[in-house]
Amino acid sequence: MLLLDRSGGPVLTTYLMLSAVVVITGMLIVHWRMRNQALHEEVQRWPAVLVGAAWGVMLFLIAITQGGSNAFIYFQF
């Protein structure tokens, strides 16, 4: 961690590091653009089809990530 041991291998692949940078950059851009707006006011201007598609994508992503054997830490106690 402090570069004292030179024999350690990389923990993350280049793909994982780049995907993290892309996601964090995207979140920073969205937060910067929305700093003076309320989310519910912005979403009210969207077409209903776009709002429904966003809900559908979020539900689909939640559904496909279920089933992992690693439970959230709060559920382990």
The first five atom37 places (N, CA, C, CB, O) and aatype in JSON, in Angstrom:
{
  "aatype": [12, 10, 10, 10, 3, 1, 15, 7, 7, 14, 19, 10, 16, 16, 18, 10, 12, 10, 15, 0, 19, 19, 19, 9, 16, 7, 12, 10, 9, 19, 8, 17, 1, 12, 1, 2, 5, 0, 10, 8, 6, 6, 19, 5, 1, 17, 14, 0, 19, 10, 19, 7, 0, 0, 17, 7, 19, 12, 10, 13, 10, 9, 0, 9, 16, 5, 7, 7, 15, 2, 0, 13, 9, 18, 13, 5, 13],
  "atom_mask": [
    [1, 1, 1, 1, 1],
    [1, 1, 1, 1, 1],
    [1, 1, 1, 1, 1],
    [1, 1, 1, 1, 1],
    [1, 1, 1, 1, 1],
    [1, 1, 1, 1, 1],
    [1, 1, 1, 1, 1],
    [1, 1, 1, 0, 1],
    [1, 1, 1, 0, 1],
    [1, 1, 1, 1, 1],
    [1, 1, 1, 1, 1],
    [1, 1, 1, 1, 1],
    [1, 1, 1, 1, 1],
    [1, 1, 1, 1, 1],
    [1, 1, 1, 1, 1],
    [1, 1, 1, 1, 1],
    [1, 1, 1, 1, 1],
    [1, 1, 1, 1, 1],
    [1, 1, 1, 1, 1],
    [1, 1, 1, 1, 1],
    [1, 1, 1, 1, 1],
    [1, 1, 1, 1, 1],
    [1, 1, 1, 1, 1],
    [1, 1, 1, 1, 1],
    [1, 1, 1, 1, 1],
    [1, 1, 1, 0, 1],
    [1, 1, 1, 1, 1],
    [1, 1, 1, 1, 1],
    [1, 1, 1, 1, 1],
    [1, 1, 1, 1, 1],
    [1, 1, 1, 1, 1],
    [1, 1, 1, 1, 1],
    [1, 1, 1, 1, 1],
    [1, 1, 1, 1, 1],
    [1, 1, 1, 1, 1],
    [1, 1, 1, 1, 1],
    [1, 1, 1, 1, 1],
    [1, 1, 1, 1, 1],
    [1, 1, 1, 1, 1],
    [1, 1, 1, 1, 1],
    [1, 1, 1, 1, 1],
    [1, 1, 1, 1, 1],
    [1, 1, 1, 1, 1],
    [1, 1, 1, 1, 1],
    [1, 1, 1, 1, 1],
    [1, 1, 1, 1, 1],
    [1, 1, 1, 1, 1],
    [1, 1, 1, 1, 1],
    [1, 1, 1, 1, 1],
    [1, 1, 1, 1, 1],
    [1, 1, 1, 1, 1],
    [1, 1, 1, 0, 1],
    [1, 1, 1, 1, 1],
    [1, 1, 1, 1, 1],
    [1, 1, 1, 1, 1],
    [1, 1, 1, 0, 1],
    [1, 1, 1, 1, 1],
    [1, 1, 1, 1, 1],
    [1, 1, 1, 1, 1],
    [1, 1, 1, 1, 1],
    [1, 1, 1, 1, 1],
    [1, 1, 1, 1, 1],
    [1, 1, 1, 1, 1],
    [1, 1, 1, 1, 1],
    [1, 1, 1, 1, 1],
    [1, 1, 1, 1, 1],
    [1, 1, 1, 0, 1],
    [1, 1, 1, 0, 1],
    [1, 1, 1, 1, 1],
    [1, 1, 1, 1, 1],
    [1, 1, 1, 1, 1],
    [1, 1, 1, 1, 1],
    [1, 1, 1, 1, 1],
    [1, 1, 1, 1, 1],
    [1, 1, 1, 1, 1],
    [1, 1, 1, 1, 1],
    [1, 1, 1, 1, 1]
  ],
  "atom_positions": [
    [[0.82, -1.18, 0.0], [0.0, 0.0, 0.0], [0.87, 1.26, 0.0], [-0.93, -0.01, 1.2], [0.54, 2.25, -0.66]],
    [[1.94, 1.22, 0.72], [2.84, 2.36, 0.76], [4.09, 2.13, -0.09], [3.25, 2.66, 2.2], [5.1, 2.8, 0.09]],
    [[4.0, 1.19, -1.02], [5.08, 0.86, -1.95], [6.34, 0.36, -1.25], [5.43, 2.07, -2.77], [7.44, 0.53, -1.76]],
    [[6.17, -0.28, -0.08], [7.32, -0.84, 0.62], [7.66, -2.23, 0.12], [7.05, -0.87, 2.11], [8.81, -2.65, 0.21]],
    [[6.68, -2.95, -0.41], [6.89, -4.31, -0.9], [6.69, -4.31, -2.41], [5.93, -5.32, -0.21], [5.57, -4.14, -2.89]],
    [[7.75, -4.51, -3.16], [7.7, -4.45, -4.62], [7.24, -5.75, -5.26], [9.05, -4.09, -5.15], [7.08, -5.8, -6.48]],
    [[7.01, -6.8, -4.47], [6.65, -8.1, -5.06], [5.15, -8.28, -5.25], [7.19, -9.21, -4.19], [4.73, -9.29, -5.81]],
    [[4.35, -7.35, -4.8], [2.9, -7.48, -4.91], [2.42, -7.3, -6.35], [0.0, 0.0, 0.0], [2.95, -6.48, -7.1]],
    [[1.42, -8.09, -6.7], [0.83, -7.99, -8.03], [-0.32, -7.0, -8.04], [0.0, 0.0, 0.0], [-0.78, -6.56, -6.99]],
    [[-0.78, -6.66, -9.23], [-1.91, -5.74, -9.32], [-3.18, -6.36, -8.76], [-2.14, -5.31, -10.78], [-3.45, -7.54, -8.97]],
    [[-3.95, -5.58, -8.05], [-5.19, -6.06, -7.44], [-6.33, -6.0, -8.44], [-5.53, -5.23, -6.19], [-7.15, -6.92, -8.5]],
    [[-6.4, -4.94, -9.22], [-7.46, -4.76, -10.2], [-6.89, -4.77, -11.61], [-8.22, -3.45, -9.95], [-5.76, -4.34, -11.86]],
    [[-7.7, -5.28, -12.53], [-7.29, -5.26, -13.93], [-7.48, -3.86, -14.49], [-8.09, -6.3, -14.76], [-8.16, -3.02, -13.89]],
    [[-6.88, -3.62, -15.64], [-7.03, -2.32, -16.29], [-8.49, -2.04, -16.62], [-6.18, -2.25, -17.56], [-8.95, -0.91, -16.48]],
    [[-9.22, -3.06, -17.07], [-10.64, -2.9, -17.39], [-11.44, -2.44, -16.17], [-11.21, -4.22, -17.92], [-12.26, -1.53, -16.29]],
    [[-11.2, -3.04, -15.02], [-11.92, -2.66, -13.81], [-11.58, -1.24, -13.37], [-11.63, -3.63, -12.68], [-12.46, -0.49, -12.94]],
    [[-10.31, -0.85, -13.49], [-9.93, 0.51, -13.12], [-10.56, 1.53, -14.07], [-8.41, 0.65, -13.13], [-11.04, 2.57, -13.62]],
    [[-10.55, 1.24, -15.38], [-11.15, 2.16, -16.33], [-12.66, 2.26, -16.15], [-10.83, 1.73, -17.75], [-13.23, 3.35, -16.28]],
    [[-13.31, 1.13, -15.86], [-14.76, 1.19, -15.65], [-15.1, 1.99, -14.4], [-15.35, -0.23, -15.55], [-16.1, 2.71, -14.38]],
    [[-14.29, 1.89, -13.36], [-14.52, 2.7, -12.16], [-14.32, 4.18, -12.46], [-13.57, 2.26, -11.03], [-15.09, 5.01, -11.97]],
    [[-13.31, 4.52, -13.23], [-13.07, 5.92, -13.59], [-14.23, 6.47, -14.42], [-11.74, 6.06, -14.37], [-14.65, 7.61, -14.21]],
    [[-14.74, 5.68, -15.35], [-15.87, 6.13, -16.18], [-17.11, 6.36, -15.33], [-16.17, 5.1, -17.29], [-17.79, 7.37, -15.49]],
    [[-17.42, 5.44, -14.43], [-18.6, 5.57, -13.58], [-18.47, 6.78, -12.65], [-18.83, 4.29, -12.75], [-19.41, 7.56, -12.51]],
    [[-17.33, 6.94, -12.02], [-17.12, 8.07, -11.1], [-17.18, 9.4, -11.86], [-15.78, 7.93, -10.36], [-17.76, 10.36, -11.36]],
    [[-16.58, 9.45, -13.04], [-16.63, 10.67, -13.85], [-18.07, 10.99, -14.24], [-15.77, 10.53, -15.1], [-18.48, 12.15, -14.19]],
    [[-18.83, 9.98, -14.64], [-20.23, 10.19, -14.97], [-21.03, 10.71, -13.8], [0.0, 0.0, 0.0], [-21.86, 11.61, -13.95]],
    [[-20.8, 10.14, -12.62], [-21.52, 10.61, -11.43], [-21.15, 12.05, -11.08], [-21.21, 9.69, -10.24], [-22.02, 12.82, -10.69]],
    [[-19.89, 12.41, -11.22], [-19.48, 13.79, -10.95], [-20.13, 14.76, -11.93], [-17.96, 13.92, -11.02], [-20.55, 15.85, -11.53]],
    [[-20.21, 14.39, -13.2], [-20.84, 15.25, -14.2], [-22.32, 15.44, -13.89], [-20.67, 14.67, -15.61], [-22.84, 16.55, -13.96]],
    [[-23.01, 14.35, -13.55], [-24.44, 14.45, -13.23], [-24.65, 15.3, -11.98], [-25.05, 13.05, -13.02], [-25.55, 16.14, -11.96]],
    [[-23.85, 15.11, -10.96], [-23.98, 15.91, -9.74], [-23.69, 17.38, -10.01], [-23.04, 15.38, -8.65], [-24.36, 18.26, -9.46]],
    [[-22.71, 17.66, -10.85], [-22.38, 19.04, -11.18], [-23.52, 19.71, -11.93], [-21.09, 19.09, -12.0], [-23.85, 20.86, -11.66]],
    [[-24.12, 18.99, -12.89], [-25.23, 19.56, -13.66], [-26.49, 19.73, -12.83], [-25.53, 18.67, -14.86], [-27.29, 20.63, -13.1]],
    [[-26.7, 18.89, -11.82], [-27.93, 18.93, -11.02], [-27.77, 19.72, -9.72], [-28.37, 17.52, -10.7], [-28.65, 19.66, -8.87]],
    [[-26.69, 20.45, -9.56], [-26.43, 21.12, -8.29], [-27.46, 22.2, -7.96], [-25.06, 21.72, -8.29], [-27.66, 22.51, -6.79]],
    [[-28.1, 22.79, -8.96], [-29.07, 23.85, -8.72], [-30.49, 23.42, -9.07], [-28.71, 25.08, -9.52], [-31.38, 24.27, -9.18]],
    [[-30.73, 22.12, -9.24], [-32.04, 21.62, -9.63], [-32.46, 20.52, -8.68], [-32.03, 21.11, -11.08], [-31.63, 19.88, -8.04]],
    [[-33.77, 20.32, -8.6], [-34.3, 19.18, -7.85], [-34.58, 18.05, -8.83], [-35.6, 19.58, -7.05], [-35.03, 18.29, -9.96]],
    [[-34.32, 16.83, -8.42], [-34.49, 15.69, -9.31], [-35.94, 15.53, -9.76], [-34.01, 14.42, -8.63], [-36.19, 15.26, -10.93]],
    [[-36.88, 15.69, -8.84], [-38.28, 15.49, -9.22], [-38.75, 16.55, -10.23], [-39.18, 15.53, -7.97], [-39.61, 16.26, -11.06]],
    [[-38.2, 17.75, -10.17], [-38.55, 18.76, -11.16], [-37.97, 18.42, -12.53], [-38.05, 20.14, -10.71], [-38.62, 18.65, -13.55]],
    [[-36.78, 17.88, -12.55], [-36.16, 17.49, -13.81], [-36.9, 16.32, -14.45], [-34.69, 17.12, -13.59], [-37.13, 16.31, -15.66]],
    [[-37.27, 15.34, -13.64], [-37.94, 14.14, -14.17], [-39.33, 14.48, -14.68], [-38.02, 13.05, -13.09], [-39.82, 13.83, -15.6]],
    [[-39.99, 15.48, -14.12], [-41.31, 15.88, -14.59], [-41.27, 16.4, -16.02], [-41.9, 16.94, -13.67], [-42.29, 16.37, -16.71]],
    [[-40.13, 16.88, -16.47], [-40.01, 17.38, -17.84], [-39.73, 16.26, -18.85], [-38.9, 18.41, -17.92], [-39.85, 16.48, -20.05]],
    [[-39.36, 15.09, -18.37], [-39.07, 13.96, -19.26], [-40.35, 13.37, -19.82], [-38.26, 12.88, -18.53], [-41.39, 13.45, -19.17]],
    [[-40.3, 12.78, -21.01], [-41.46, 12.05, -21.53], [-41.74, 10.81, -20.67], [-41.24, 11.64, -23.01], [-40.82, 10.23, -20.08]],
    [[-43.0, 10.42, -20.61], [-43.39, 9.27, -19.78], [-42.69, 7.99, -20.23], [-44.91, 9.07, -19.83], [-42.37, 7.14, -19.4]],
    [[-42.44, 7.86, -21.52], [-41.76, 6.65, -22.03], [-40.34, 6.57, -21.48], [-41.73, 6.65, -23.57], [-39.87, 5.49, -21.13]],
    [[-39.66, 7.7, -21.4], [-38.29, 7.71, -20.87], [-38.27, 7.38, -19.39], [-37.64, 9.07, -21.11], [-37.38, 6.65, -18.93]],
    [[-39.22, 7.9, -18.62], [-39.3, 7.59, -17.19], [-39.58, 6.11, -17.0], [-40.39, 8.44, -16.5], [-38.95, 5.46, -16.16]],
    [[-40.51, 5.56, -17.77], [-40.81, 4.13, -17.68], [-39.63, 3.27, -18.07], [0.0, 0.0, 0.0], [-39.38, 2.24, -17.44]],
    [[-38.9, 3.68, -19.1], [-37.71, 2.92, -19.51], [-36.64, 2.96, -18.43], [-37.15, 3.48, -20.83], [-35.97, 1.95, -18.18]],
    [[-36.47, 4.11, -17.78], [-35.48, 4.21, -16.7], [-35.86, 3.29, -15.54], [-35.37, 5.66, -16.2], [-35.0, 2.6, -15.0]],
    [[-37.15, 3.27, -15.16], [-37.61, 2.36, -14.11], [-37.4, 0.91, -14.53], [-39.1, 2.61, -13.78], [-36.96, 0.09, -13.72]],
    [[-37.7, 0.6, -15.76], [-37.52, -0.77, -16.24], [-36.08, -1.22, -16.2], [0.0, 0.0, 0.0], [-35.78, -2.34, -15.8]],
    [[-35.17, -0.34, -16.62], [-33.74, -0.68, -16.6], [-33.27, -0.88, -15.16], [-32.91, 0.44, -17.28], [-32.53, -1.82, -14.88]],
    [[-33.7, 0.0, -14.25], [-33.29, -0.16, -12.85], [-33.82, -1.46, -12.25], [-33.78, 1.03, -12.02], [-33.09, -2.16, -11.55]],
    [[-35.08, -1.79, -12.53], [-35.64, -3.05, -12.02], [-34.93, -4.26, -12.62], [-37.14, -3.12, -12.32], [-34.67, -5.24, -11.92]],
    [[-34.62, -4.19, -13.91], [-33.91, -5.29, -14.55], [-32.53, -5.48, -13.94], [-33.78, -5.04, -16.06], [-32.12, -6.61, -13.67]],
    [[-31.81, -4.39, -13.71], [-30.47, -4.49, -13.12], [-30.52, -5.04, -11.7], [-29.79, -3.13, -13.12], [-29.64, -5.8, -11.3]],
    [[-31.54, -4.67, -10.94], [-31.7, -5.23, -9.6], [-31.99, -6.72, -9.68], [-32.83, -4.51, -8.83], [-31.45, -7.5, -8.89]],
    [[-32.83, -7.12, -10.62], [-33.22, -8.53, -10.74], [-32.05, -9.41, -11.14], [-34.35, -8.68, -11.75], [-31.92, -10.53, -10.65]],
    [[-31.18, -8.93, -12.03], [-30.09, -9.78, -12.48], [-28.93, -9.83, -11.49], [-29.58, -9.31, -13.83], [-28.08, -10.71, -11.6]],
    [[-28.87, -8.9, -10.54], [-27.78, -8.94, -9.56], [-28.16, -9.71, -8.31], [-27.37, -7.55, -9.19], [-27.31, -9.89, -7.44]],
    [[-29.38, -10.17, -8.19], [-29.81, -10.95, -7.03], [-29.21, -12.35, -7.11], [-31.36, -11.02, -6.96], [-28.77, -12.8, -8.17]],
    [[-29.19, -13.03, -5.99], [-28.79, -14.43, -5.98], [-27.33, -14.67, -5.65], [0.0, 0.0, 0.0], [-26.9, -15.82, -5.65]],
    [[-26.58, -13.64, -5.36], [-25.2, -13.85, -4.98], [-25.11, -14.47, -3.6], [0.0, 0.0, 0.0], [-25.98, -14.24, -2.76]],
    [[-24.09, -15.24, -3.36], [-23.95, -15.9, -2.06], [-23.41, -14.96, -0.99], [-23.04, -17.12, -2.19], [-23.45, -15.29, 0.19]],
    [[-22.92, -13.8, -1.38], [-22.39, -12.84, -0.41], [-23.51, -11.92, 0.03], [-21.22, -12.03, -1.01], [-23.89, -11.0, -0.69]],
    [[-24.04, -12.16, 1.21], [-25.12, -11.33, 1.74], [-24.56, -10.0, 2.22], [-25.87, -12.06, 2.89], [-23.39, -9.91, 2.6]],
    [[-25.4, -9.0, 2.21], [-25.02, -7.69, 2.73], [-24.65, -7.85, 4.2], [-26.17, -6.65, 2.55], [-25.25, -8.67, 4.9]],
    [[-23.69, -7.09, 4.68], [-23.15, -7.33, 6.02], [-24.2, -7.2, 7.12], [-22.02, -6.36, 6.29], [-24.1, -7.88, 8.14]],
    [[-25.22, -6.35, 6.94], [-26.25, -6.2, 7.96], [-27.08, -7.46, 8.12], [-27.15, -5.03, 7.64], [-27.62, -7.72, 9.19]],
    [[-27.19, -8.25, 7.06], [-27.99, -9.47, 7.12], [-27.22, -10.64, 7.72], [-28.48, -9.83, 5.74], [-27.79, -11.72, 7.9]],
    [[-25.95, -10.46, 8.03], [-25.15, -11.56, 8.55], [-25.23, -11.66, 10.06], [-23.72, -11.39, 8.13], [-24.69, -12.61, 10.63]],
    [[-25.88, -10.74, 10.73], [-25.95, -10.78, 12.19], [-27.34, -11.11, 12.65], [-25.5, -9.45, 12.79], [-27.58, -11.19, 13.86]]
  ]
}
